[in-house]
Amino acid sequence: MNQRPWLAAYGDVPSHIDPNAYTSIVDLLEQAMATYAGKTAFCSFGQRLSFADIDRLSARFASYLQREIGVKKGDRIAVMMPNLAAFPIAFFGIARLGAVQVNVNPLYTPRELGHQLNDACVKTIVVFNGSTPTLAEVVKDTGVTTIITAGPGDGLPKTLPAPAIDARLTHTRSMGDILSDGMPTDYTAPTITGDDLLFLQYTGGTTGLSKGACLSHRNLVANTEQFKAFMKEALRPGEDVIVTALPLYHIFALMVNLVSYFSLGAENWLVANPRDIDGLIQTFKDSRLTVFAGVNTLYAGLAAHPKLKDVDFSSLRLSVGGGAAVIEATSKRWQEVTGRLILEGYGLSETSPILSINPPFIKEFSGTTGLPLPSTDIKLLDDAGIEVPLGQAGEICAAGPQVMSGYWEKPEANAATFTADGYFRTGDVGVFDARGYLKIVDRIKDMIIVSGFNVYPNEIEAVATACPGVAECACIGVPDEKTGEAIQLFVVEAPGAALTEKQVIDHCRASLTGYKVPKVVRIIDALPKSTVGKILRRELRGVA
């Protein structure tokens, strides 16, 4: 009973794309390098790299990995850095060898980093100098044998100051040295097909430990082709200028800002520190951007900044929002200054990521996540697995060429994640309106979204329960004007304990990335539970 109401709203958008339009992401990237060789590909810290530069430098990196380290097709290589020029160079070099990039948040704690490196069986890591203290804490307990460090100026024409490398890491190789003039650029390119893995994109899970979504070359080619077909009206190949403030290790920026717009010959301004709003606004002025992508939190911070009105946004054609719900008030404030709506999209790490997005031809804020992309099928299922009628809410289950094959070495999780007919269960509850626009109304999973990042209660609770004096705890997300949601932790003290909120927060901060640390801790007598002893988080929302 799949009505597919969105197809009637497509207009000139094709209903399907060819997921095999390119044999691999490498094929797509190399065609762009040849087509736009003389154009600027990336701007970073006031310096520029052309598409030809990226071609040459990524070939150097691929040559080093293959000739010096012995990297083979299928090997997992971790990349842990902010938006530096070294990121796309490393990615393209890794992809050219058919290796698998494991994207790592450079702000991860040692516990989080160690789990990811061991789960993916990583032997080589490319790490930002400033993140080496974290790596130094856990490297001896992992299988990592090769450490390549990357600084802000690595790959750029002029060197830049860089943080010191942690002294405990005694055997490292500098990305800058690897990319220096005179280094070889020859390597043996393997045969890469659409089925080969490109990324392990780690995402949280109900166990509290993150799982690696297996994203293939075809998954990313498909989502790129879907995005370009759907947004064609707003794209200008060879002319677009995009500002990338979202972190490239996040699948949203990775697919939209990096892969899609690189394939279109865009000039990409990399922002290493998006928290520097003054600096970001200056980048807007310098770049004369045509495209911007962000999360609601970032848009809200920008829209509230008095200097934003000083930017000439006459060239801006497209503002895309994702990672978390875009608030109507935020879109309104952004439109008042820039003249552009924020077009909200929806997706997950497991779907490469985009499933649906608002089309560029809408004239007012829709309050939805838009229409499913071409070649994407979405069913809304009730608790019994039956598709609900149009206008009723159900779990969003998706199929399409952008959907992952499964989680890395997690057969049990995969069995629970897909329906019998192969649809991916998102855990989100949505409803289609009569036009086919999808609105997210709830989450089956207890995931919390803080500034566009997924936070899973079980992970927070596992860390907090280890705090001396905590008998048990539970956390929920509560509305927050700045971050969309904030984490509120409810704690029951052990007998005789005398806990303070600060003690619990300090304990969590030692083991969790900043956005996962509870904003509020409340000490209560008992947690609400079912008759079988399951903690009822939904009842805590009423208490909050």
Wavefront OBJ file of the C-alpha trace (Angstrom):
o trace
v 0.000 0.000 0.000
v 2.852 2.398 -0.697
v 1.106 5.501 -2.030
v 4.278 7.502 -2.871
v 2.391 10.803 -2.633
v 5.595 12.798 -3.134
v 6.018 11.915 -6.814
v 3.240 14.294 -7.888
v 5.134 17.186 -6.268
v 8.375 16.514 -8.159
v 7.690 18.761 -11.147
v 10.715 18.435 -13.465
v 12.700 16.314 -10.975
v 13.256 12.757 -12.258
v 11.735 10.003 -10.158
v 14.885 7.879 -10.396
v 18.645 8.304 -10.736
v 21.353 5.931 -11.892
v 23.317 4.768 -8.817
v 25.952 3.408 -11.205
v 26.466 6.701 -13.041
v 30.078 6.433 -11.852
v 31.869 3.178 -11.159
v 33.058 4.559 -7.814
v 33.532 7.779 -5.886
v 37.079 7.797 -7.246
v 35.700 7.875 -10.801
v 33.460 10.817 -9.864
v 36.253 12.744 -8.115
v 38.832 12.171 -10.838
v 36.441 13.400 -13.506
v 35.963 16.612 -11.499
v 39.736 17.005 -11.080
v 40.200 16.795 -14.845
v 37.223 19.006 -15.750
v 38.006 21.809 -13.302
v 41.800 21.403 -13.040
v 42.618 25.129 -13.110
v 39.860 26.225 -10.728
v 40.182 26.765 -6.986
v 38.931 23.689 -5.120
v 39.606 24.709 -1.497
v 40.382 27.853 0.459
v 41.904 27.365 3.891
v 43.507 29.953 6.186
v 43.683 32.422 3.310
v 45.446 29.981 0.959
v 44.121 28.218 -2.130
v 44.440 24.778 -3.679
v 43.259 24.064 -7.221
v 41.579 20.884 -8.412
v 44.903 20.001 -10.049
v 46.679 20.547 -6.714
v 44.245 18.172 -4.998
v 44.809 15.619 -7.758
v 48.598 15.794 -7.289
v 48.630 15.925 -3.484
v 46.136 13.085 -2.996
v 48.176 10.981 -5.437
v 51.251 11.675 -3.302
v 49.405 10.582 -0.212
v 48.095 7.443 -1.923
v 51.643 6.639 -3.086
v 52.993 7.001 0.450
v 50.288 4.815 1.959
v 50.812 2.099 -0.606
v 54.609 2.199 -1.042
v 55.733 2.964 2.502
v 53.032 1.433 4.702
v 51.668 -1.269 2.444
v 48.023 -0.137 2.582
v 45.794 -2.426 0.545
v 42.247 -2.274 -0.740
v 39.814 -2.753 2.154
v 42.213 -1.620 4.912
v 40.602 0.740 7.435
v 42.314 4.091 7.963
v 41.068 6.486 10.637
v 40.936 10.228 9.913
v 40.628 12.419 13.005
v 40.785 16.136 12.237
v 38.754 19.339 11.890
v 38.171 21.066 8.538
v 41.769 21.395 7.386
v 43.093 21.173 3.816
v 44.629 17.847 4.836
v 41.160 16.311 5.203
v 40.136 16.179 1.525
v 43.709 15.302 0.518
v 43.714 12.339 2.920
v 40.204 11.255 1.913
v 40.916 11.311 -1.820
v 44.209 9.477 -1.323
v 42.582 6.798 0.831
v 39.708 6.376 -1.631
v 42.082 6.017 -4.596
v 43.577 2.920 -2.960
v 40.183 1.358 -2.296
v 40.848 1.647 1.447
v 38.070 2.437 3.920
v 38.029 5.761 5.763
v 36.930 5.646 9.405
v 35.789 9.166 10.307
v 36.589 10.192 13.878
v 35.484 13.269 15.798
v 38.700 15.095 16.829
v 37.061 16.027 20.146
v 36.464 12.424 21.199
v 37.608 11.307 24.632
v 40.144 8.468 24.921
v 37.379 5.984 25.744
v 35.376 6.872 22.634
v 38.440 6.883 20.372
v 39.741 3.573 21.663
v 36.432 1.826 21.037
v 36.229 3.073 17.462
v 39.818 2.198 16.561
v 39.490 -1.301 17.963
v 36.041 -1.971 16.539
v 37.196 -1.035 13.029
v 40.567 -2.834 13.414
v 42.415 0.342 12.441
v 46.187 0.108 11.924
v 46.784 3.576 10.427
v 45.443 6.912 11.676
v 45.724 10.416 10.246
v 45.313 12.683 13.260
v 45.265 16.423 13.878
v 48.272 17.516 15.955
v 45.931 18.986 18.559
v 44.199 15.609 19.049
v 47.396 13.632 19.633
v 47.103 13.790 23.458
v 43.868 11.803 23.202
v 45.456 9.249 20.905
v 48.467 8.961 23.214
v 46.157 7.864 26.043
v 44.887 4.774 24.204
v 47.195 3.906 21.329
v 48.991 1.155 23.252
v 45.652 -0.629 23.711
v 44.789 -0.553 20.001
v 46.181 -2.127 16.854
v 47.429 1.204 15.477
v 50.975 0.904 14.125
v 51.211 3.999 11.883
v 50.453 7.554 13.031
v 50.385 10.372 10.485
v 49.984 13.829 12.016
v 48.302 16.759 10.260
v 48.612 20.445 11.023
v 46.674 23.485 9.753
v 49.163 24.240 6.968
v 49.840 20.711 5.719
v 49.183 20.563 2.001
v 48.983 24.352 1.665
v 51.573 26.469 -0.201
v 52.775 28.204 2.965
v 53.434 26.611 6.348
v 51.390 27.642 9.363
v 51.899 27.326 13.128
v 50.650 23.998 14.471
v 49.986 22.531 17.914
v 52.752 20.382 19.343
v 52.528 16.611 18.926
v 52.151 14.761 22.217
v 55.629 13.660 23.317
v 54.340 10.176 24.201
v 53.886 9.465 20.482
v 57.491 8.825 19.538
v 57.039 7.385 16.030
v 54.934 9.681 13.846
v 55.129 10.971 10.285
v 54.068 14.477 9.293
v 51.461 14.921 6.569
v 53.401 18.003 5.492
v 56.546 15.925 4.880
v 54.580 13.301 2.957
v 53.085 15.980 0.690
v 56.293 17.965 0.132
v 57.635 18.644 -3.345
v 59.611 15.818 -4.880
v 57.692 13.019 -3.162
v 56.431 10.333 -5.577
v 52.877 10.448 -6.934
v 52.781 7.030 -8.596
v 50.704 4.235 -7.122
v 48.969 1.140 -8.426
v 45.256 1.839 -8.597
v 43.120 -1.170 -7.705
v 39.847 -2.016 -9.396
v 37.092 -0.388 -7.316
v 33.409 -1.185 -7.776
v 30.252 0.302 -6.346
v 30.024 -2.545 -3.847
v 33.382 -1.759 -2.244
v 33.359 0.006 1.129
v 34.232 3.698 1.221
v 33.414 4.764 4.796
v 32.786 3.301 8.200
v 30.598 6.057 9.602
v 30.167 5.504 13.329
v 26.817 6.197 14.922
v 25.384 5.470 18.364
v 23.344 2.440 19.295
v 21.073 1.078 21.958
v 23.979 -0.751 23.579
v 25.691 2.546 24.332
v 28.606 1.694 22.009
v 28.756 3.251 18.557
v 28.425 1.052 15.472
v 30.074 1.550 12.085
v 27.603 2.065 9.260
v 29.077 0.398 6.164
v 28.785 2.920 3.336
v 29.878 1.801 -0.104
v 31.076 3.751 -3.120
v 27.649 3.178 -4.710
v 25.889 4.538 -1.610
v 27.760 7.840 -1.894
v 27.563 8.028 -5.684
v 23.808 7.477 -5.410
v 23.218 10.112 -2.731
v 25.335 12.610 -4.669
v 23.354 11.947 -7.852
v 20.074 12.130 -5.911
v 21.033 15.462 -4.359
v 22.141 16.940 -7.673
v 19.022 15.765 -9.508
v 16.679 17.076 -6.816
v 18.442 20.434 -6.302
v 19.358 21.035 -9.972
v 17.454 24.327 -10.088
v 19.769 25.793 -7.410
v 23.096 24.436 -8.713
v 25.622 26.200 -10.949
v 28.388 23.728 -11.943
v 31.786 25.398 -12.039
v 30.443 28.569 -10.420
v 29.246 27.709 -6.902
v 31.064 28.858 -3.776
v 30.273 26.888 -0.626
v 31.344 27.678 2.934
v 31.951 24.517 4.967
v 31.522 25.188 8.668
v 29.964 21.802 9.436
v 32.646 19.232 10.350
v 33.700 17.046 7.441
v 33.831 13.975 9.687
v 30.016 14.319 9.924
v 28.258 12.520 7.057
v 26.109 15.579 6.192
v 29.060 17.819 5.298
v 31.028 14.885 3.924
v 28.414 14.066 1.267
v 26.941 17.518 0.548
v 29.804 19.970 1.032
v 32.729 17.784 0.047
v 31.706 15.040 -2.387
v 28.697 16.633 -4.115
v 30.050 20.138 -4.513
v 33.548 18.936 -5.446
v 31.957 16.936 -8.250
v 30.259 20.179 -9.371
v 33.502 22.137 -9.489
v 32.635 24.357 -6.524
v 35.064 26.557 -4.617
v 34.996 25.290 -1.041
v 35.960 27.545 1.882
v 36.934 25.329 4.820
v 36.164 26.666 8.303
v 38.284 24.977 10.954
v 36.553 26.612 13.936
v 32.828 27.315 13.363
v 32.462 28.470 16.983
v 34.307 31.635 15.983
v 31.197 33.381 14.681
v 33.064 36.602 13.948
v 35.553 34.661 11.848
v 32.773 32.756 10.074
v 30.973 35.981 9.182
v 34.238 37.355 7.804
v 34.499 34.205 5.662
v 31.011 34.952 4.331
v 32.211 38.416 3.326
v 35.447 37.211 1.734
v 33.967 34.254 -0.134
v 30.829 35.787 -1.682
v 29.201 32.421 -1.001
v 26.386 30.929 -3.075
v 25.705 27.930 -0.798
v 25.680 27.335 2.934
v 24.778 24.240 4.930
v 24.385 24.150 8.689
v 22.459 22.858 11.670
v 19.764 24.858 13.434
v 22.112 25.797 16.278
v 24.613 27.375 13.899
v 21.956 29.211 11.917
v 20.428 30.540 15.155
v 23.798 31.814 16.396
v 24.504 33.505 13.083
v 21.045 35.023 12.733
v 21.327 36.558 16.207
v 24.742 38.095 15.502
v 24.631 41.841 14.806
v 27.405 41.645 12.185
v 25.479 39.259 9.921
v 23.543 42.162 8.411
v 26.838 43.597 7.129
v 27.301 40.649 4.761
v 26.269 40.985 1.105
v 24.163 37.869 0.530
v 23.045 38.801 -2.983
v 24.886 35.782 -4.431
v 23.444 33.256 -1.915
v 21.124 30.818 -3.689
v 20.838 27.876 -1.316
v 20.713 27.428 2.472
v 20.396 23.814 3.624
v 19.660 22.642 7.166
v 20.046 19.168 8.602
v 21.278 17.130 11.547
v 18.377 18.333 13.701
v 15.014 20.000 13.218
v 15.160 23.525 11.806
v 13.029 25.833 13.955
v 10.681 28.117 12.014
v 11.771 31.183 13.993
v 15.390 30.484 13.044
v 14.545 30.168 9.352
v 12.528 33.386 9.527
v 15.395 35.336 11.102
v 17.863 33.901 8.581
v 15.559 34.794 5.681
v 15.116 38.346 6.953
v 18.869 38.911 6.728
v 19.862 36.755 3.737
v 16.703 36.579 1.661
v 16.787 32.765 1.666
v 14.731 30.130 3.448
v 16.545 27.304 5.202
v 15.641 24.133 3.308
v 15.481 21.388 5.909
v 16.498 17.851 5.028
v 16.367 14.528 6.857
v 18.697 11.582 6.931
v 21.011 9.421 8.985
v 24.573 8.151 8.909
v 23.102 4.849 7.741
v 21.561 6.505 4.660
v 24.624 8.389 3.363
v 22.797 10.581 4.693
v 19.902 12.267 2.831
v 16.500 10.597 2.570
v 14.354 13.701 2.070
v 14.810 17.436 1.607
v 12.736 20.491 0.798
v 12.957 21.413 -2.890
v 14.486 24.761 -3.913
v 11.267 25.967 -5.518
v 9.247 26.301 -2.285
v 8.370 29.868 -1.341
v 7.720 29.522 2.393
v 9.005 27.516 5.340
v 7.312 24.107 5.180
v 7.866 22.865 8.741
v 8.688 19.476 7.207
v 11.784 17.625 6.041
v 10.607 17.857 2.441
v 10.126 15.177 -0.207
v 11.935 11.835 -0.472
v 14.800 11.957 -2.973
v 14.588 10.232 -6.368
v 14.983 6.432 -6.182
v 14.067 6.608 -2.470
v 11.107 4.671 -1.127
v 9.716 5.403 2.329
v 7.057 3.439 4.175
v 5.520 4.435 7.498
v 4.823 1.335 9.580
v 2.762 0.812 12.723
v 3.801 -1.350 15.673
v 2.598 -4.461 13.845
v 4.678 -3.674 10.768
v 1.657 -2.619 8.705
v 1.895 0.466 6.505
v -0.308 3.264 7.849
v -2.749 5.268 5.706
v -1.733 8.679 4.367
v -1.887 11.298 7.110
v -1.229 8.872 9.949
v 2.071 8.553 11.822
v 4.335 5.528 11.647
v 7.966 4.503 11.882
v 9.960 5.796 8.925
v 11.387 2.827 7.024
v 13.480 3.544 3.951
v 14.886 1.743 0.946
v 17.112 3.126 -1.773
v 20.610 2.966 -3.246
v 21.926 5.321 -0.538
v 20.989 2.959 2.340
v 23.894 1.126 3.971
v 24.396 -2.612 3.612
v 24.536 -2.931 7.406
v 26.670 -2.269 10.468
v 30.294 -3.370 10.584
v 30.434 -6.922 11.964
v 27.096 -6.606 13.798
v 24.826 -9.367 12.372
v 22.369 -9.257 15.267
v 21.965 -5.498 15.025
v 21.485 -5.798 11.267
v 18.743 -8.360 11.676
v 16.841 -5.975 13.938
v 17.543 -2.913 11.806
v 15.940 -4.049 8.545
v 12.391 -5.211 7.798
v 11.808 -8.575 6.181
v 11.532 -6.877 2.774
v 14.766 -4.917 3.234
v 13.656 -1.493 4.468
v 15.903 0.280 6.985
v 14.148 1.057 10.270
v 15.118 4.611 11.220
v 13.521 4.591 14.667
v 11.929 7.948 13.838
v 8.185 8.492 13.597
v 6.889 10.559 10.697
v 3.752 11.499 8.832
v 3.197 12.389 5.167
v 0.880 15.246 4.297
v -1.282 15.138 1.173
v 1.504 16.675 -0.941
v 3.997 14.004 0.068
v 6.062 16.176 2.433
v 7.480 14.227 5.375
v 7.262 15.592 8.921
v 9.143 14.041 11.834
v 6.856 13.880 14.849
v 8.637 11.663 17.377
v 11.421 9.160 17.919
v 10.950 5.536 18.798
v 14.522 5.410 19.957
v 15.435 7.571 22.908
v 18.125 9.362 20.942
v 18.818 12.963 21.902
v 20.042 15.460 19.285
v 22.370 18.138 20.648
v 23.455 20.723 18.066
v 22.915 18.185 15.294
v 24.896 15.396 16.992
v 23.286 12.142 18.077
v 23.482 11.331 21.785
v 22.317 7.970 23.073
v 21.065 7.746 26.671
v 22.546 4.314 27.331
v 26.053 5.609 26.732
v 25.593 8.570 29.070
v 23.997 6.380 31.727
v 26.785 3.793 31.505
v 29.375 6.493 32.180
v 27.390 8.265 34.909
v 26.602 5.033 36.753
v 30.344 4.497 37.190
v 30.550 7.700 39.227
v 31.094 6.881 42.936
v 27.856 7.432 44.833
v 25.503 6.854 41.871
v 23.164 3.912 42.379
v 21.294 4.282 39.094
v 20.413 6.995 36.636
v 18.518 7.850 33.468
v 18.823 10.711 31.004
v 16.475 12.423 28.592
v 16.587 15.286 26.140
v 14.852 18.525 27.044
v 14.221 21.517 24.743
v 17.046 24.034 24.647
v 17.070 27.335 22.748
v 20.762 27.127 21.872
v 21.348 23.444 21.142
v 17.871 22.208 20.163
v 17.981 19.658 22.954
v 20.053 19.419 26.121
v 20.800 16.397 28.275
v 19.156 16.186 31.675
v 20.345 13.378 33.933
v 18.303 11.988 36.823
v 20.379 10.291 39.523
v 19.481 8.082 42.460
v 22.184 8.146 45.141
v 23.705 5.046 46.674
v 22.982 4.626 50.400
v 25.100 6.999 52.470
v 26.311 9.005 49.483
v 26.245 12.799 49.383
v 26.526 13.631 45.691
v 26.585 17.066 44.123
v 25.611 18.007 40.568
v 29.176 19.164 39.927
v 30.678 15.815 40.950
v 28.510 13.953 38.453
v 29.119 16.433 35.629
v 32.884 16.437 36.246
v 32.886 12.643 36.161
v 30.981 12.611 32.858
v 33.217 15.267 31.339
v 36.264 13.045 31.859
v 34.830 10.306 29.635
v 32.438 12.025 27.244
v 32.747 14.511 24.404
v 31.470 17.962 25.408
v 28.088 17.776 23.692
v 27.340 14.477 25.498
v 27.929 15.879 28.995
v 24.661 16.444 30.926
v 23.705 20.084 31.200
v 21.555 19.480 34.280
v 21.781 16.770 36.943
v 18.836 16.194 39.252
v 19.124 13.932 42.280
v 15.844 12.141 43.002
v 14.648 9.397 45.348
v 13.656 6.833 42.695
v 13.354 6.391 38.943
v 9.973 5.533 37.382
v 9.920 1.911 36.251
v 7.626 -0.605 34.609
v 6.389 -3.740 36.340
v 9.399 -5.643 35.004
v 11.839 -2.999 36.239
v 12.477 -1.148 32.966
v 13.190 2.550 33.501
v 10.450 4.674 31.936
v 12.227 7.650 30.440
v 8.985 9.045 29.025
v 7.710 9.634 32.565
v 10.842 11.603 33.388
v 9.879 14.082 30.668
v 6.872 15.032 32.744
v 9.106 15.541 35.779
v 11.521 17.655 33.714
l 1 2 3 4 5 6 7 8 9 10 11 12 13 14 15 16 17 18 19 20 21 22 23 24 25 26 27 28 29 30 31 32 33 34 35 36 37 38 39 40 41 42 43 44 45 46 47 48 49 50 51 52 53 54 55 56 57 58 59 60 61 62 63 64 65 66 67 68 69 70 71 72 73 74 75 76 77 78 79 80 81 82 83 84 85 86 87 88 89 90 91 92 93 94 95 96 97 98 99 100 101 102 103 104 105 106 107 108 109 110 111 112 113 114 115 116 117 118 119 120 121 122 123 124 125 126 127 128 129 130 131 132 133 134 135 136 137 138 139 140 141 142 143 144 145 146 147 148 149 150 151 152 153 154 155 156 157 158 159 160 161 162 163 164 165 166 167 168 169 170 171 172 173 174 175 176 177 178 179 180 181 182 183 184 185 186 187 188 189 190 191 192 193 194 195 196 197 198 199 200 201 202 203 204 205 206 207 208 209 210 211 212 213 214 215 216 217 218 219 220 221 222 223 224 225 226 227 228 229 230 231 232 233 234 235 236 237 238 239 240 241 242 243 244 245 246 247 248 249 250 251 252 253 254 255 256 257 258 259 260 261 262 263 264 265 266 267 268 269 270 271 272 273 274 275 276 277 278 279 280 281 282 283 284 285 286 287 288 289 290 291 292 293 294 295 296 297 298 299 300 301 302 303 304 305 306 307 308 309 310 311 312 313 314 315 316 317 318 319 320 321 322 323 324 325 326 327 328 329 330 331 332 333 334 335 336 337 338 339 340 341 342 343 344 345 346 347 348 349 350 351 352 353 354 355 356 357 358 359 360 361 362 363 364 365 366 367 368 369 370 371 372 373 374 375 376 377 378 379 380 381 382 383 384 385 386 387 388 389 390 391 392 393 394 395 396 397 398 399 400 401 402 403 404 405 406 407 408 409 410 411 412 413 414 415 416 417 418 419 420 421 422 423 424 425 426 427 428 429 430 431 432 433 434 435 436 437 438 439 440 441 442 443 444 445 446 447 448 449 450 451 452 453 454 455 456 457 458 459 460 461 462 463 464 465 466 467 468 469 470 471 472 473 474 475 476 477 478 479 480 481 482 483 484 485 486 487 488 489 490 491 492 493 494 495 496 497 498 499 500 501 502 503 504 505 506 507 508 509 510 511 512 513 514 515 516 517 518 519 520 521 522 523 524 525 526 527 528 529 530 531 532 533 534 535 536 537 538 539 540 541 542 543 544
